[in-house]
Amino acid sequence: MDIFTVILTEQAKRDLLKVPGYIRRKLQAWVDDIETDGLSEVRKIPGYHDEPLKGKKRVGQRSIRLNKAYRAFYIIDRDGKIEVIKIVEVNKHEY
């Protein structure tokens, strides 16, 4: 079963207020792609670098690359929806 629904947590909404407009647009493009084509197809797009996160605090989380400096972290919730939980500015492997 593929996933076509994306929601933003309150934290992600607050994070989006702090990022440049082009980062918001890139995240919206990812959401639009998911809602149109489904998660399994969007994961094939190399530009997003969709990958599972490592570490005890990040188990079950994945990230997408919005550019070299920004990542969006997401989970798949129990209802089968994607929850974008955080948008972060990172240095190499700071997350």
Protein Blocks (a to p, Z undefined) as FASTA:
>chain_A
ZZfbdcddfklmmmmmmpcfklmmmmmmmmmmmmmnopklmmmpmklopacdedjklgoi
acddfblmbccdddddfkopacdfbdcdddehkZZ
